[in-house]
Amino acid sequence: MTPGPLTDSGPGRLRPFQREDLPEVVALRRQAFRYSERKRTERLVAYLERIFYDHPWADPELPALVYEDERGRVAGFLGVIPRPLLFQGAPIRAAVATQLMVAPESRGLVGRRLFRAFLAGPQDLSLSDTANDAARLLWASLGGSVSVTHSLTWTRALRPYRHYASRASSGGPARRLAWLAARPLLSVADVCAARIGGPFRQQMPPGATEHLDPAVMAATLPRLVGPRALRPLYEDGSLGWLLEQAADKRQFGELRQRLVRGPRGEVAGWFLYYCDGGGVGQVLQVAAARSGQALVLRHLFYDAWREGLAAVAGRVEPALAAELGAQRCRFERTGPWMLIHSQRTEIMHAIVCGAAFVSRLEGEWWLSF
């Protein structure tokens, strides 16, 4: 099948991304984005090559896309990562869009052309889960949709005084200094909150946790997700590579991977989160059967508390929403948007109605450009 971008019309041309484009794409990224976890150019080149060429899901029909201007220079880029999923037990192709960037002199319709070519590809499902408002509006104008529930975030305070004071300190230097001066008193207050009864009391839950092995994840996920129609395909051997890349994301600290066993030694589920040494731990994935959700979340909160975090936060997964609410998590619409698109209405319905297991590990959130 000929990739959609080769049939695009307009000034310049869209074409599949090639290895020899890497230096120009990295230079373009330096123009488009201020932040990078990889300060040295050669490290960023190697990372882009690893993510877009050396991943385990190679599919020649789903390449990353490049815009070449009239002078033959790379002036636009849209990363594409194929991801195999299972829908109602059958394999489907998903494609994750990431790193949309356009040179300043080419801005206008180039981003729209890149997104249009991507959405016209052969994939069954298109995803993007770190989208800003501009990307959301562009996606919607091309027929895509937003999963509103997946665009919500939840937060569970563990050391409430330190956490809420830290949030309040974001108003300026004076507030920041006041918060730093008050930290010893806040620590004492949090110790008291953990010892008295109430939502912030910390006790070791029943059962135990251990290091989470990719092989156990792959073998156990089908039982944990149960009847949900859409889920990732971890049985293809790619999970070890994926977790290695996720662990390489240092922006939020060290990745902790814990398997949770119930009181009789049975696997209740697992959690993966980033521990930044005292702030808010960002949750990458929580997996649990409905009967084990409360136990897995309790172990997550206890583990994060023992690691010294003030709170943990994550993206709302519909199947977990009720239990998150029962465990006194706060829900907000403050993070990036989760964008979805499919010509198959049954796939869209599964995501919107909560019949899908699509965590941050399935989109682009785990990437560390």
Backbone torsions as a table, in degrees:
resi	resn	phi	psi	omega
1	MET	NA	134.0	178.5
2	THR	-78.1	128.6	179.6
3	PRO	-59.7	142.3	-177.8
4	GLY	-53.2	-40.5	-174.2
5	PRO	-62.3	-22.4	179.8
6	LEU	-69.6	-16.5	179.2
7	THR	-100.3	4.5	-179.0
8	ASP	-68.0	144.2	177.8
9	SER	-117.3	153.3	-179.0
10	GLY	137.3	173.9	177.6
11	PRO	-62.7	148.4	-173.9
12	GLY	67.5	-161.6	177.7
13	ARG	-154.8	150.9	171.3
14	LEU	-98.9	142.0	179.4
15	ARG	-154.3	166.0	176.3
16	PRO	-64.2	144.2	175.5
17	PHE	-67.9	139.5	179.4
18	GLN	-126.6	158.2	-177.4
19	ARG	-56.1	-37.7	-177.7
20	GLU	-68.8	-9.6	176.5
21	ASP	-81.2	-10.6	-170.8
22	LEU	-54.2	-48.7	-179.5
23	PRO	-59.9	-40.0	-179.9
24	GLU	-69.5	-37.1	178.9
25	VAL	-67.0	-40.4	177.3
26	VAL	-63.9	-41.8	177.2
27	ALA	-62.1	-39.2	177.7
28	LEU	-65.0	-38.8	179.2
29	ARG	-65.0	-37.4	177.5
30	ARG	-60.7	-31.9	176.8
31	GLN	-74.8	-40.1	-169.6
32	ALA	-83.8	-32.3	-174.3
33	PHE	-125.2	134.0	178.8
34	ARG	-76.9	-35.3	-172.1
35	TYR	-99.3	140.4	170.3
36	SER	-150.4	139.1	174.7
37	GLU	-73.0	-13.9	-178.2
38	ARG	-117.7	100.6	-175.3
39	LYS	-72.3	-34.6	-177.1
40	ARG	-83.5	135.5	-175.3
41	THR	-58.8	-42.5	-177.0
42	GLU	-65.0	-31.5	177.4
43	ARG	-70.7	-38.5	178.8
44	LEU	-69.5	-38.2	175.3
45	VAL	-59.4	-46.9	-179.1
46	ALA	-63.3	-36.9	-179.2
47	TYR	-69.1	-44.3	178.2
48	LEU	-60.8	-39.0	178.6
49	GLU	-64.8	-41.6	179.0
50	ARG	-63.1	-43.8	-173.9
51	ILE	-75.3	-40.2	-174.1
52	PHE	-98.4	-10.3	179.7
53	TYR	-125.7	-34.6	-172.0
54	ASP	-105.2	20.3	176.4
55	HIS	-79.7	166.5	-174.8
56	PRO	-86.5	8.4	-174.8
57	TRP	-118.0	36.1	-175.0
58	ALA	-51.6	131.2	178.5
59	ASP	-147.8	106.5	-176.4
60	PRO	-61.9	-18.9	178.6
61	GLU	-84.6	-4.9	-179.6
62	LEU	-128.2	64.7	179.8
63	PRO	-82.7	158.8	164.6
64	ALA	-64.1	158.9	-171.9
65	LEU	-118.6	142.9	179.9
66	VAL	-124.5	141.5	169.5
67	TYR	-105.7	124.3	175.9
68	GLU	-103.0	126.2	179.2
69	ASP	-77.5	-177.9	-174.2
70	GLU	-63.4	-20.4	179.1
71	ARG	-94.8	6.3	176.8
72	GLY	83.6	12.3	179.8
73	ARG	-93.4	145.7	175.7
74	VAL	-72.0	112.9	-176.6
75	ALA	-122.4	5.6	177.8
76	GLY	-161.2	151.1	-176.9
77	PHE	-154.1	142.2	170.5
78	LEU	-137.7	114.4	177.2
79	GLY	-72.1	142.2	178.3
80	VAL	-133.3	126.4	178.2
81	ILE	-119.9	113.1	175.6
82	PRO	-66.6	144.4	174.6
83	ARG	-141.1	121.1	175.9
84	PRO	-75.6	134.4	175.9
85	LEU	-127.7	168.7	171.8
86	LEU	-115.0	130.1	174.7
87	PHE	-122.5	117.7	-176.0
88	GLN	51.4	39.7	175.7
89	GLY	85.2	-6.0	-178.5
90	ALA	-109.4	143.1	179.8
91	PRO	-66.4	139.6	170.7
92	ILE	-133.0	164.8	178.4
93	ARG	-104.0	126.0	170.2
94	ALA	-109.3	155.8	176.6
95	ALA	-135.1	128.6	-178.4
96	VAL	-102.4	124.4	177.7
97	ALA	-92.1	138.1	-178.5
98	THR	-154.8	157.2	170.9
99	GLN	60.0	45.6	173.2
100	LEU	-66.5	125.0	178.4
101	MET	-148.6	142.7	-178.6
102	VAL	-137.5	136.3	177.6
103	ALA	-62.1	145.6	-176.9
104	PRO	-53.6	-40.0	-177.4
105	GLU	-74.0	-10.5	-179.5
106	SER	-110.2	3.7	-178.1
107	ARG	-65.8	151.1	-175.8
108	GLY	142.4	-102.1	-176.9
109	LEU	-100.2	-1.8	-175.3
110	VAL	-66.2	-44.9	177.5
111	GLY	-59.2	-40.6	178.1
112	ARG	-63.6	-41.7	179.4
113	ARG	-64.2	-40.2	179.0
114	LEU	-64.2	-46.2	178.9
115	PHE	-64.3	-41.1	-179.7
116	ARG	-62.2	-43.4	179.1
117	ALA	-63.6	-39.7	178.8
118	PHE	-63.0	-48.5	-176.9
119	LEU	-67.9	-21.0	178.3
120	ALA	-84.9	2.6	-177.9
121	GLY	-70.2	178.6	-174.0
122	PRO	-83.2	0.4	-177.0
123	GLN	-67.2	152.6	176.9
124	ASP	-80.4	-26.1	-177.3
125	LEU	-146.2	134.0	175.0
126	SER	-111.5	138.5	-176.3
127	LEU	-134.7	150.8	167.3
128	SER	-157.1	122.9	-172.7
129	ASP	-123.4	18.5	170.8
130	THR	-129.7	37.3	-173.0
131	ALA	-81.0	140.3	172.3
132	ASN	-88.7	-177.0	-176.2
133	ASP	-63.3	-39.1	-179.7
134	ALA	-63.5	-44.1	178.4
135	ALA	-65.2	-38.1	178.3
136	ARG	-60.8	-45.4	-179.2
137	LEU	-65.7	-39.8	178.7
138	LEU	-65.4	-45.2	178.9
139	TRP	-58.7	-47.0	-178.5
140	ALA	-64.7	-35.4	-179.6
141	SER	-67.2	-18.5	179.3
142	LEU	-100.5	10.7	176.2
143	GLY	99.0	1.4	177.5
144	GLY	-79.4	173.7	-177.2
145	SER	-131.1	166.8	175.6
146	VAL	-112.4	132.3	169.6
147	SER	-88.5	100.3	-172.8
148	VAL	-63.3	-42.6	-179.0
149	THR	-60.8	-44.7	179.3
150	HIS	-69.8	-11.1	177.7
151	SER	-92.6	1.2	175.1
152	LEU	-90.7	154.5	174.3
153	THR	-120.5	152.5	175.1
154	TRP	-119.9	150.7	177.5
155	THR	-136.3	134.8	175.0
156	ARG	-117.8	112.0	177.2
157	ALA	-71.1	135.8	178.5
158	LEU	-112.8	-39.0	171.8
159	ARG	-119.7	85.0	-165.0
160	PRO	-62.1	-38.5	-176.5
161	TYR	-67.6	-44.5	178.1
162	ARG	-66.2	-39.6	-178.1
163	HIS	-65.8	-51.1	-176.5
164	TYR	-69.9	-33.3	175.8
165	ALA	-66.3	-37.2	177.8
166	SER	-63.9	-41.5	177.4
167	ARG	-62.7	-41.6	-179.0
168	ALA	-69.5	-23.0	-176.2
169	SER	-76.1	-4.2	-176.8
170	SER	-76.2	1.9	-176.6
171	GLY	-80.7	-4.4	178.6
172	GLY	149.8	174.7	-176.8
173	PRO	-58.8	-39.5	-178.4
174	ALA	-63.0	-44.1	178.1
175	ARG	-65.0	-37.7	179.5
176	ARG	-63.0	-44.3	179.2
177	LEU	-64.0	-40.0	178.6
178	ALA	-63.4	-39.6	179.8
179	TRP	-65.9	-43.3	179.4
180	LEU	-62.1	-40.0	179.5
181	ALA	-66.8	-31.0	-176.0
182	ALA	-88.0	-4.2	-174.2
183	ARG	-56.5	-41.6	178.3
184	PRO	-59.7	-42.4	178.5
185	LEU	-67.3	-38.4	179.3
186	LEU	-64.5	-37.3	178.4
187	SER	-62.9	-41.6	177.2
188	VAL	-62.8	-43.4	179.5
189	ALA	-62.5	-38.2	179.5
190	ASP	-69.3	-35.2	175.6
191	VAL	-61.9	-42.8	177.9
192	CYS	-63.9	-41.6	-179.7
193	ALA	-63.1	-33.2	-179.1
194	ALA	-75.4	-21.6	-175.6
195	ARG	-94.1	-31.9	-179.3
196	ILE	-82.8	168.1	179.0
197	GLY	-67.7	158.8	178.9
198	GLY	127.1	-175.9	-172.9
199	PRO	-68.3	-16.9	-176.3
200	PHE	-102.5	5.6	174.9
201	ARG	-72.5	130.9	-175.4
202	GLN	-110.5	121.6	176.5
203	GLN	-134.0	146.3	177.7
204	MET	-62.5	120.6	178.4
205	PRO	-69.5	162.7	174.5
206	PRO	-65.5	160.6	-176.8
207	GLY	84.8	-158.8	-176.2
208	ALA	-157.3	166.2	174.8
209	THR	-123.3	156.6	177.1
210	GLU	-149.3	171.0	179.6
211	HIS	-60.9	139.3	-177.6
212	LEU	-89.8	121.5	-178.6
213	ASP	-97.5	136.2	-179.9
214	PRO	-56.2	-37.0	-179.8
215	ALA	-64.6	-38.3	177.4
216	VAL	-66.9	-40.9	177.2
217	MET	-57.6	-49.7	-176.8
218	ALA	-62.5	-39.8	-177.0
219	ALA	-75.7	-28.2	-171.6
220	THR	-96.3	-25.5	-174.1
221	LEU	-55.2	-44.2	-178.8
222	PRO	-54.7	-39.6	179.1
223	ARG	-69.8	-37.8	-176.6
224	LEU	-69.7	-40.6	-177.6
225	VAL	-79.3	-18.5	174.0
226	GLY	58.9	-126.5	-172.3
227	PRO	-83.6	5.3	-178.9
228	ARG	-61.4	136.1	-169.6
229	ALA	-71.8	-33.0	-173.1
230	LEU	-121.8	131.1	178.6
231	ARG	-154.0	161.4	176.2
232	PRO	-71.0	155.7	177.1
233	LEU	-100.2	97.8	-179.7
234	TYR	-94.9	-11.5	-175.1
235	GLU	-76.1	-1.6	-176.5
236	ASP	-85.6	4.4	178.5
237	GLY	86.5	3.3	-176.0
238	SER	-86.6	-11.1	-170.5
239	LEU	-65.5	-36.6	178.3
240	GLY	-60.5	-44.3	178.0
241	TRP	-62.5	-44.4	-177.9
242	LEU	-61.4	-43.4	180.0
243	LEU	-68.5	-33.6	175.4
244	GLU	-62.1	-41.9	179.0
245	GLN	-67.8	-39.5	179.0
246	ALA	-64.3	-38.1	178.7
247	ALA	-68.0	-21.9	179.5
248	ASP	-76.3	-11.6	178.2
249	LYS	-79.4	108.2	-173.9
250	ARG	-102.0	-1.5	-175.8
251	GLN	-57.6	-36.2	-176.3
252	PHE	-107.8	10.4	178.3
253	GLY	105.0	-160.8	-176.5
254	GLU	-82.7	139.2	178.5
255	LEU	-81.3	123.3	174.5
256	ARG	-104.2	130.9	-177.2
257	GLN	-122.8	109.4	-173.8
258	ARG	-127.8	128.5	171.7
259	LEU	-88.7	136.7	-179.9
260	VAL	-107.7	127.0	174.6
261	ARG	-111.9	142.4	178.4
262	GLY	-76.9	-180.0	-176.6
263	PRO	-58.4	-25.7	179.8
264	ARG	-98.6	10.7	177.3
265	GLY	88.9	-0.2	-179.3
266	GLU	-75.0	150.9	177.3
267	VAL	-74.3	117.4	178.1
268	ALA	-93.9	-23.1	-178.5
269	GLY	152.6	-159.3	180.0
270	TRP	-158.2	169.2	173.1
271	PHE	-144.7	148.9	174.5
272	LEU	-129.7	127.2	177.9
273	TYR	-150.5	160.3	178.7
274	TYR	-96.0	129.1	-178.3
275	CYS	-107.2	113.1	-174.8
276	ASP	-99.4	10.4	172.7
277	GLY	83.1	27.8	174.1
278	GLY	143.9	-17.9	-178.5
279	GLY	-95.2	-126.3	-179.1
280	VAL	-107.0	120.6	177.4
281	GLY	-80.4	129.8	-179.1
282	GLN	-94.1	123.5	-176.4
283	VAL	-84.6	127.6	178.6
284	LEU	-89.2	-41.9	-179.0
285	GLN	-160.2	140.4	168.2
286	VAL	-126.7	127.4	177.5
287	ALA	-126.8	130.4	179.6
288	ALA	-163.6	144.0	167.9
289	ALA	-65.2	157.6	-176.8
290	ARG	-54.8	-39.5	-178.2
291	SER	-69.6	-17.6	-177.3
292	GLY	-107.8	3.4	-175.5
293	GLN	-60.5	-46.6	-177.2
294	ALA	-61.0	-44.0	-178.3
295	LEU	-65.3	-45.0	-178.5
296	VAL	-63.1	-43.5	178.6
297	LEU	-65.2	-39.3	177.6
298	ARG	-61.5	-40.8	177.8
299	HIS	-67.2	-38.3	176.7
300	LEU	-59.3	-50.2	-177.2
301	PHE	-65.0	-39.0	179.9
302	TYR	-67.8	-42.1	179.4
303	ASP	-62.1	-45.2	179.9
304	ALA	-65.2	-37.5	177.3
305	TRP	-63.8	-44.1	178.7
306	ARG	-63.9	-28.2	178.4
307	GLU	-80.8	-0.5	175.4
308	GLY	91.0	8.7	-177.8
309	LEU	-73.2	150.4	175.4
310	ALA	-83.6	-26.1	-178.6
311	ALA	-165.3	165.9	168.9
312	VAL	-127.1	151.5	-177.6
313	ALA	-144.5	155.3	179.3
314	GLY	-160.4	178.6	175.8
315	ARG	-87.4	141.2	-178.4
316	VAL	-69.4	127.0	169.1
317	GLU	-107.3	124.4	-172.0
318	PRO	-51.7	-39.1	-177.3
319	ALA	-67.2	-20.7	-179.6
320	LEU	-99.0	-8.3	-169.5
321	ALA	-58.9	-44.2	-177.1
322	ALA	-63.3	-44.1	-179.7
323	GLU	-69.8	-35.9	175.0
324	LEU	-60.5	-41.7	176.7
325	GLY	-64.7	-40.1	179.8
326	ALA	-65.2	-27.4	179.4
327	GLN	-95.5	21.4	169.8
328	ARG	64.1	41.4	172.3
329	CYS	-85.2	149.8	177.4
330	ARG	-99.2	134.7	-179.4
331	PHE	-104.9	137.9	-179.2
332	GLU	-143.6	159.9	172.1
333	ARG	-112.0	78.2	-175.2
334	THR	-124.8	-14.6	-174.4
335	GLY	-94.5	-165.2	178.5
336	PRO	-72.6	168.3	-179.5
337	TRP	-90.8	147.4	173.0
338	MET	-100.9	114.2	-177.0
339	LEU	-104.2	137.9	-178.4
340	ILE	-137.6	154.1	176.9
341	HIS	-159.3	135.2	174.6
342	SER	-159.7	143.9	173.3
343	GLN	-77.0	-13.2	-179.1
344	ARG	-96.4	108.4	-174.5
345	THR	-63.3	-27.3	-178.3
346	GLU	-69.8	-30.3	176.3
347	ILE	-71.1	-44.9	177.4
348	MET	-60.4	-42.1	-179.6
349	HIS	-62.6	-39.7	-179.3
350	ALA	-62.5	-39.8	-179.7
351	ILE	-70.5	-48.9	-175.6
352	VAL	-65.9	-34.4	-175.3
353	CYS	-92.4	4.1	175.5
354	GLY	84.7	16.5	178.5
355	ALA	-97.2	30.1	-178.5
356	ALA	-134.5	148.2	171.5
357	PHE	-110.3	97.2	-176.9
358	VAL	-133.7	93.9	-176.1
359	SER	-92.2	-177.1	175.3
360	ARG	-62.7	-18.8	179.4
361	LEU	-76.2	-13.1	-178.2
362	GLU	-98.1	-16.9	-178.5
363	GLY	-97.3	-132.9	178.6
364	GLU	-112.9	-2.0	-172.3
365	TRP	-60.6	-31.0	-175.7
366	TRP	-77.5	-10.3	-178.1
367	LEU	-69.3	153.3	-174.6
368	SER	-133.1	56.0	178.6
369	PHE	-65.3	NA	NA
